[in-house]
Amino acid sequence: MEPDIKITTYDRLLRAWENATELTRDYQMYAKHTEDDETLKKLFYEFAEDEGMHAAQLREQLARYQSRR
């Protein structure tokens, strides 16, 4: 029988940070390739900025968790 796999808070935090950084890049790319709609382009840049802030906050928490290990 295989052992149970335990997903920790750190694991979830790491995945959330990875997702936020990926979304930041995606929204930046969407904005760069949106040529015909300035409103949508601006929205994508705003989303990228928001996700960038999320990623930064999650990275701070990752550092905090790593320092406890």
ZASE-831181 format. One line per field, with one value per residue: residue in one letter; x, y, z of N, C-alpha, C, O, CB in turn. Coordinates in steps of 0.2 Angstrom, whole numbers. Glycine has a CB too. Layout:
# residues N
residuo = c(A | ...) .
n.u = c(X | ...) .
n.v = c(Y | ...) .
n.w = c(Z | ...) .
ca.u = c(X | ...) .
ca.v = c(Y | ...) .
ca.w = c(Z | ...) .
c.u = c(X | ...) .
c.v = c(Y | ...) .
c.w = c(Z | ...) .
o.u = c(X | ...) .
o.v = c(Y | ...) .
o.w = c(Z | ...) .
cb.u = c(X | ...) .
cb.v = c(Y | ...) .
cb.w = c(Z | ...) .
//
This chain:
# residues 69
residuo = c(M | E | P | D | I | K | I | T | T | Y | D | R | L | L | R | A | W | E | N | A | T | E | L | T | R | D | Y | Q | M | Y | A | K | H | T | E | D | D | E | T | L | K | K | L | F | Y | E | F | A | E | D | E | G | M | H | A | A | Q | L | R | E | Q | L | A | R | Y | Q | S | R | R) .
n.u = c(4 | 3 | 10 | 0 | -2 | 3 | -3 | 4 | 2 | 13 | 15 | 3 | 4 | 16 | 11 | 1 | 8 | 16 | 6 | 1 | 12 | 12 | 0 | 2 | 12 | 4 | -7 | 1 | 6 | -6 | -11 | -1 | -3 | -16 | -22 | -33 | -42 | -42 | -47 | -49 | -35 | -30 | -37 | -31 | -18 | -20 | -25 | -13 | -5 | -11 | -11 | 3 | 5 | -1 | 7 | 19 | 16 | 13 | 26 | 32 | 26 | 30 | 44 | 44 | 38 | 49 | 59 | 55 | 58) .
n.v = c(-6 | 11 | 26 | 39 | 54 | 70 | 86 | 101 | 117 | 125 | 119 | 123 | 137 | 139 | 134 | 143 | 155 | 152 | 151 | 164 | 172 | 166 | 170 | 184 | 186 | 181 | 190 | 202 | 198 | 196 | 210 | 216 | 211 | 215 | 225 | 232 | 237 | 248 | 249 | 236 | 232 | 241 | 235 | 222 | 226 | 231 | 220 | 212 | 220 | 219 | 205 | 204 | 210 | 202 | 190 | 195 | 197 | 184 | 178 | 184 | 178 | 165 | 166 | 168 | 156 | 147 | 152 | 147 | 134) .
n.w = c(0 | -4 | 3 | 11 | 3 | 9 | 7 | 11 | 20 | 15 | 3 | -4 | -3 | -11 | -24 | -26 | -27 | -38 | -48 | -48 | -52 | -65 | -70 | -70 | -80 | -91 | -92 | -95 | -108 | -115 | -115 | -122 | -135 | -138 | -149 | -154 | -145 | -134 | -121 | -116 | -117 | -107 | -96 | -95 | -92 | -80 | -73 | -73 | -65 | -53 | -51 | -50 | -38 | -29 | -31 | -26 | -12 | -9 | -11 | 0 | 10 | 8 | 10 | 24 | 28 | 24 | 32 | 45 | 44) .
ca.u = c(0 | 6 | 9 | -4 | 2 | 0 | -2 | 5 | 1 | 18 | 14 | -2 | 7 | 20 | 7 | -2 | 13 | 17 | 0 | 0 | 17 | 11 | -5 | 5 | 15 | -1 | -10 | 5 | 6 | -13 | -11 | 3 | -6 | -22 | -21 | -38 | -46 | -38 | -50 | -47 | -28 | -29 | -39 | -26 | -12 | -22 | -25 | -6 | -2 | -15 | -8 | 10 | 5 | -3 | 13 | 24 | 13 | 14 | 33 | 34 | 24 | 35 | 50 | 42 | 38 | 55 | 63 | 53 | 60) .
ca.v = c(0 | 17 | 30 | 45 | 60 | 76 | 93 | 106 | 124 | 128 | 117 | 127 | 143 | 139 | 134 | 150 | 160 | 150 | 153 | 172 | 174 | 164 | 175 | 191 | 186 | 180 | 196 | 206 | 196 | 198 | 217 | 218 | 208 | 218 | 231 | 235 | 239 | 251 | 248 | 229 | 232 | 244 | 230 | 217 | 228 | 232 | 213 | 210 | 223 | 216 | 198 | 205 | 212 | 195 | 186 | 198 | 195 | 177 | 177 | 186 | 172 | 159 | 167 | 167 | 149 | 144 | 154 | 143 | 126) .
ca.w = c(0 | -5 | 9 | 10 | 1 | 12 | 4 | 17 | 19 | 11 | -4 | -7 | -4 | -17 | -30 | -27 | -30 | -45 | -52 | -48 | -57 | -72 | -73 | -72 | -87 | -96 | -93 | -99 | -115 | -118 | -116 | -128 | -141 | -139 | -152 | -157 | -140 | -128 | -114 | -114 | -116 | -100 | -91 | -95 | -88 | -73 | -70 | -73 | -59 | -47 | -50 | -48 | -31 | -26 | -31 | -21 | -5 | -8 | -10 | 7 | 15 | 6 | 14 | 31 | 30 | 24 | 38 | 50 | 43) .
c.u = c(4 | 5 | 4 | 1 | -1 | 2 | -1 | 3 | 7 | 17 | 9 | 0 | 12 | 17 | 4 | 2 | 15 | 12 | -1 | 6 | 15 | 5 | -3 | 8 | 9 | -5 | -6 | 5 | -1 | -13 | -7 | 1 | -13 | -22 | -27 | -43 | -42 | -41 | -48 | -39 | -27 | -31 | -34 | -20 | -14 | -22 | -18 | -3 | -5 | -11 | 0 | 10 | 4 | 4 | 18 | 22 | 14 | 21 | 35 | 32 | 28 | 41 | 49 | 42 | 45 | 60 | 61 | 55 | 67) .
c.v = c(6 | 22 | 36 | 51 | 66 | 82 | 98 | 113 | 127 | 126 | 121 | 134 | 144 | 138 | 140 | 155 | 158 | 152 | 161 | 174 | 172 | 169 | 182 | 191 | 185 | 186 | 202 | 205 | 198 | 206 | 219 | 216 | 210 | 225 | 235 | 238 | 241 | 250 | 241 | 229 | 235 | 239 | 225 | 219 | 229 | 225 | 211 | 213 | 220 | 209 | 199 | 207 | 206 | 191 | 189 | 196 | 188 | 175 | 179 | 181 | 166 | 160 | 166 | 160 | 146 | 146 | 150 | 136 | 125) .
c.w = c(0 | 1 | 6 | 8 | 5 | 9 | 10 | 15 | 14 | 4 | -7 | -8 | -10 | -23 | -31 | -30 | -37 | -50 | -53 | -53 | -64 | -75 | -74 | -79 | -92 | -97 | -97 | -106 | -118 | -119 | -122 | -135 | -142 | -142 | -154 | -152 | -134 | -121 | -112 | -113 | -109 | -95 | -90 | -91 | -81 | -69 | -69 | -66 | -53 | -46 | -47 | -40 | -27 | -26 | -26 | -14 | -4 | -7 | -3 | 12 | 14 | 10 | 21 | 33 | 29 | 30 | 44 | 50 | 45) .
o.u = c(9 | -1 | 4 | 6 | -7 | 8 | -6 | 2 | 5 | 18 | 10 | -1 | 11 | 18 | 3 | 0 | 16 | 13 | -2 | 4 | 17 | 5 | -5 | 7 | 10 | -6 | -8 | 5 | -1 | -16 | -9 | 2 | -17 | -20 | -26 | -49 | -40 | -37 | -47 | -37 | -23 | -28 | -33 | -17 | -10 | -20 | -16 | 0 | -1 | -10 | 2 | 15 | 6 | 5 | 22 | 26 | 16 | 23 | 39 | 36 | 30 | 44 | 54 | 44 | 46 | 64 | 65 | 55 | 69) .
o.v = c(7 | 22 | 38 | 52 | 67 | 83 | 98 | 114 | 131 | 130 | 123 | 137 | 148 | 142 | 142 | 159 | 163 | 155 | 163 | 179 | 176 | 171 | 185 | 196 | 188 | 188 | 205 | 209 | 200 | 207 | 223 | 219 | 208 | 229 | 241 | 240 | 237 | 249 | 240 | 225 | 232 | 238 | 223 | 216 | 228 | 224 | 207 | 210 | 219 | 207 | 195 | 204 | 205 | 188 | 185 | 195 | 186 | 170 | 175 | 179 | 162 | 155 | 163 | 158 | 141 | 142 | 149 | 132 | 119) .
o.w = c(4 | 4 | 1 | 11 | 4 | 8 | 14 | 9 | 10 | 0 | -13 | -13 | -14 | -28 | -37 | -34 | -41 | -55 | -58 | -56 | -69 | -80 | -79 | -82 | -98 | -103 | -101 | -110 | -124 | -125 | -126 | -140 | -147 | -139 | -155 | -153 | -130 | -117 | -106 | -108 | -105 | -90 | -84 | -87 | -77 | -63 | -64 | -62 | -48 | -40 | -43 | -37 | -21 | -20 | -23 | -10 | 2 | -3 | 0 | 16 | 19 | 13 | 25 | 38 | 33 | 32 | 49 | 55 | 45) .
cb.u = c(-5 | 5 | 15 | -9 | 2 | 3 | -7 | 12 | 1 | 25 | 12 | -8 | 11 | 25 | 2 | -6 | 20 | 19 | -7 | 1 | 24 | 8 | -11 | 10 | 20 | -6 | -13 | 12 | 7 | -19 | -9 | 10 | -6 | -27 | -17 | -42 | -51 | -37 | -58 | -49 | -24 | -33 | -46 | -24 | -10 | -29 | -28 | -2 | -4 | -22 | -8 | 13 | 0 | -8 | 16 | 24 | 6 | 11 | 37 | 31 | 17 | 36 | 53 | 35 | 33 | 59 | 63 | 46 | 59) .
cb.v = c(0 | 21 | 33 | 46 | 62 | 75 | 95 | 106 | 128 | 125 | 110 | 127 | 145 | 133 | 128 | 152 | 160 | 143 | 151 | 175 | 171 | 157 | 175 | 192 | 180 | 175 | 199 | 206 | 189 | 196 | 221 | 214 | 201 | 218 | 229 | 231 | 233 | 258 | 249 | 224 | 237 | 250 | 228 | 214 | 235 | 235 | 208 | 212 | 231 | 215 | 194 | 211 | 217 | 191 | 186 | 206 | 197 | 173 | 181 | 193 | 171 | 158 | 174 | 171 | 146 | 147 | 161 | 143 | 125) .
cb.w = c(6 | -11 | 12 | 15 | -6 | 20 | -1 | 19 | 25 | 14 | -4 | -2 | 2 | -16 | -29 | -20 | -25 | -46 | -49 | -41 | -55 | -72 | -67 | -66 | -87 | -94 | -86 | -96 | -115 | -113 | -109 | -127 | -141 | -132 | -159 | -162 | -138 | -130 | -115 | -120 | -121 | -100 | -93 | -102 | -91 | -72 | -75 | -79 | -60 | -48 | -56 | -52 | -29 | -30 | -38 | -22 | -5 | -14 | -15 | 9 | 13 | -1 | 12 | 33 | 25 | 17 | 40 | 51 | 36) .
//
